[in-house]
Amino acid sequence: MLDYLRDDLAKHYAMPYANGTRRGCSYVDNALFHRRNRFFCLLDLESAYPTITSRMAMDVLCKLDRRLRGKEVEVNAFLSRHCFLSPEMIEACQDQGAKIESVGLMAKAMGGLITGGPVAPFLFDLILSDLIDRPIEKLMNTYFDGRKGEWCYTRYIDDLTFSFPSHRIQNNPYLRREIRRIIMDAGFGISHHKARLLDIRKGAVQVTGVNLVFGPKGVFAKLSQPYLRETRHFFYLANKPDSSVTLEQVSGVWGAFYACLRRRHTPLSAVEREIVMLYQSFRTQYEAGKCKLKDPDPKWMRQLKKKLAKLTMAAETSRKTHRSEGGSN
């Protein structure tokens, strides 16, 4: 199923605005798509995964793949059994002593797309690309008469980001109303307490956890202080003699951290310099054979990994992007 969605179907169905599952695109890259614009509109979908139903997924898959047309019943049954939350699945998880929250499921999400499943992000992006991204693209092209550079739109899972070089979005309630209408017509809700209209010249704009800051040489990405403190704590634990941190975890956290720093034109802060020194210390100990890495993760490591979920998710793609750019130069 994963190979079908990622390799087969995605090759024939472009998703130019969905960056959550795009290869070679991290959450930092998603934010930097908007670095040339000044005014931002940030929206977040409310309970996005629980809103998805097997019928919605079946309609989109059968629409995109002609081979599935006429097999709607079989497709719906397969999706319901393997990709969506059912009463039997909840009961089985509870019988095994697992809490619903521990596997990313919520009781109110009966019938919703399973959070944390390997297929879920790709299926989610396919559905929203058809129901939300393409109608928004049509709206923007109609409103701006097809002029490029007048707007920028990206979606990272359920985070929608709009940016504009002019203040049209602030002074035009029609455009904001039409965007909300597209989202509501698709069957999704909006977290209104997370909606923002921002001007980057009046302060930093946080897009998918990355702060975009306006500086003397333009807009650059800057990691938030809580994020930096958690990253510093991770490398501090990695340097302990009895550390259970693996080399893959360190490489992943460093890859995402460096993906943000390498696009900067400003000096490193004190916390960032400390992170770099801790990483270099870890590499020195590891290469000298003094740091024995273990596979099992203790409780504190699982909690830390949960906090750094977005960091580790984009690690591999960030490293590949850096290598490809280094090779081209």
N, C-alpha and C positions, 0 to 999 in steps of 0.2 A: 504494500500500500504506500509506504514512504517513497520507494523508488518510483512508483507510478506518478505520485503527485509532484515530486521534486525534479525528476529527470525527464519523464515522458510528457506529462500534461503541461508543466511549466515552460517547456521549450516551445510549445505551440500557442501559448497564451501569455502575452507579455503583461507584467505587473510593474509598470514603471514607477508607481508611487508607493508600493509596499516594500519597505526596507527591513522589516523584522526577520525575514527568512532569506533575503537575497545574499548570495555568496559574495564574500569580499566586501560587505557593507556592515559596519558596526553602528552602534548607537551614536558614536562620535561623528561618523560620516553622515548619519541622518541629520544631525544638528547643523553640520557645516554646509549642507545644501542651501541653507538660508542665510549664509554669511554676507551676501550682497544686498540684502534688504534691511529696511529700518523698522517697519511696523509689523507686528505679529498678532495672530489670533490663535490661541491654543485651546483645543477641545479634547475632552477625554470621554470615551464611551463608558456608560454605566453598566456594570455586570455584563460585559460583552460576551464572554464565553458561555455563561448560562443562557443567554438570549438565543444562541445558535441552536437550531433544531435539525433533526435528521432530514426533515422535509426540505428545509432550505438548502442543505448540503446536496441532497439528491437532485433538486432542481438545477443547481449550478453545474454539477458534474455532468448531468445528462445534456445540458445546454452546450457545454464546452466540448464534450467528447461524443461524436456521432455514434461510436460503437456501443454506447450505453443507452441510446434511445430505443424505447420499446421494452427496456428491462428495468423500469422504474421501481417495481415492487421488489425485485431482487437487490437492487442497489440500496434501497431504503432499509431493507432488512439487514444487509451486511453492515451498513453504517451504524444502525441502531445497536447492533450486537457488539461492535468492536470500537466504536469511536464516541459513543454517547452514554451518558450516565443513565442507568436503569435501576429500578428498585432492587433487582437481584444483585447488581454489582455493589450497591450500598450495603446490603445485608451481608454479602460475602466479605466485604472489608471489615465490617463490624464483628463478624464471627472470628476473624483472624486477629482481633484486638487492636485494629488500626482505627485511629480517629479520622473522621471525614476531612478535617482541616489538614491532617498530616499528608494526605495524598492530593491535596489541592482541590478537593471537592467540597461543595456546600449543599446542605440539605435542600435548600430552596432551588437548587439548580437541577431539579428532576428533569431529565431529558436533555440537559445542556451538554455542550461539548466538553469532554474530559480535559481538565487542566493538567498539564505536565506530560501528556501522552506524546510520543515522538511524531505522530501524524498531525496533532492538533494545530500547531502553528501554521503549517502549510495549508491545511484545509481551511483554517480561519482566514488566511490571506487571500485564498482563492475566492471565498464567499464575499468578503468585503471588497475585493477588487471589482467584482461584478455588481454588487448592490450599492456601493458607496463611491469608490474611487472614480469609476467611469462616469457616473452622473455628475460628480463634482467637476471633472475635467470638461464635460460638455457645458456646464454652467459657466465656468471661468472663460472658456473660449468664446461663448456667446456674449458674455458681459464685456470682455476686453477686446472683442472683434478679432480674436485669433492672434493678437499681438504677443510675441514672446518677450519675456523679461518683465512683464507687468505683474506677474504673480508667481508664486512657488508653493507647491503643496506636496507634503510627504506624510506617510503614515507608518509609524513604528508600532506594530501590533494594534493596540487600541488607542494610541496617542496620535491625534490629528494636529498637524502644524501647518498654518497658512502664514505666508509672509509677503509683504508688498513694499515696493520702493516709495510709494506715496501713501497718504493717509486716507485712502478711499475706504478701507475696511472700517475705520472709526466713524467716518461721516456717512456711511451708507448702511442703514439698517436693513435695506432690501436684500443685500448680498448675504448678510448674516442670517436673515430669516430664511432665505432659500437654502442655505447650507444646513440649517437645522431641519428644514422640511425634508431634505433628501435623507438625512439620518433617521428621522422619525418614520418616514415612509418605508425605509428598509427594515423597520421593526426594532430599532435600537433606541436606547435612551442616552441622554447626555448628563454627565456629572456637572451640574451648573456651578457648584461651589469650586470646581477646578478650572472653569473657563476663564480665560484671561485675554485682555486687549492691551498690548504692551508696545512701548517705544524704546528701542535698544539704546538710544542716546540719553534716556532718562534713567537707565539702570540696566543691570544684567538681565538677560532673558534665559530662563532655564528650559531647555528642550531635551526631552528624554534623559534627564539627569545631568546634562552638560550645560554649564553656564556659557552663553555667548556674550562676550564683553566687547564694547566699542573702544578701540584704542587708537593711538596715533597712526598706526599702520593698517587700520581697518579693523574688522571684526575677527576675534580669535576665540578659541574654545578654552575654557577654564573649569577645572574640576572644583566642586564645592568643598568647603572645609570639612563637613562630616564625612564625606567620601574620602578625602585625603587622610583623615585621622584613622578611619577603618583600614585603609590600605597600609598606612604606616604600622598599625598594630599587627596586621597580617605578616608583614616582613619582619617585625620584631619577634613574633612567635616562630617564624621560619628559621631564625638564627639561633634558637635555643638548641643546646646539645641533644635533648630528648625530643626534638620536634617530630611530629607525625606528618608534617607537610610534605607533599610529593613534589618532584621536580616539575611535573606537568602543571600542578596548581600554581607554582611560583611563576612559571613561564606564561601561563594564561593571565594572571593578574598583572604581571609586568607588561605584557603585550598590549593590553587595553590602556594601561596607564601611559605607556610611551606613545601610543597612537594619538593621544590628546596633546602631549608635550611637543611632539615633533612638528606640529603645525603652528607653534607659538613663536612670537618674535620678542617676547619679554623675558627678563631674567627669572630664574626659578625662585620660588618662595622658600622660606626656611623649612617648612614641612616637606616640600617637594625635594629639596636637596637632601633631607634626611632619608627620604624613601630611596633615592638613588644610591646613597651610601650604604643603606641596609641591603639593597639588592646586590650591590657589588661585593659586600661582605659575604653574603650567602653564596654567590658564585665562587668566590675565592675558597671558602670552606669546602664547598662541594667538589671543586676540581682538585683540591688537596686531599680529598678523601677523609676529611675530619667530620663531615656532616653525614650522619647515617639517616637516610630517609626511610620511613615506614609507610605501609599502605593503609592500615586501619585509621579511620578518623575518629578522634574522641568527640565528646559532646560539644566542647567549646568550638571545635573546628566546624562541625555541622552548623552551629549557630552563626559562625562568622561567614561561612559560605552562603548561607541564606541571605545575609545582609548584602553580600557582594554578588548577588545573582546576576545582575545586569553586567557587572564587570567581567565575570568569568564566561558569560554567554557569548560575548563579542571577542574573546581573546584570540581564538584561532584565526578568525577572519581578519583581525587587525594585523597579526603577524604576517599573514600572506600578502595583505595590501602593502605593508612596508617593504617586504622583499621584492615585490613586483615593481614598485616605484624605484627602489634602489638599483634593480637590474636595468631599468630603462634609462636611468641617469648614467 
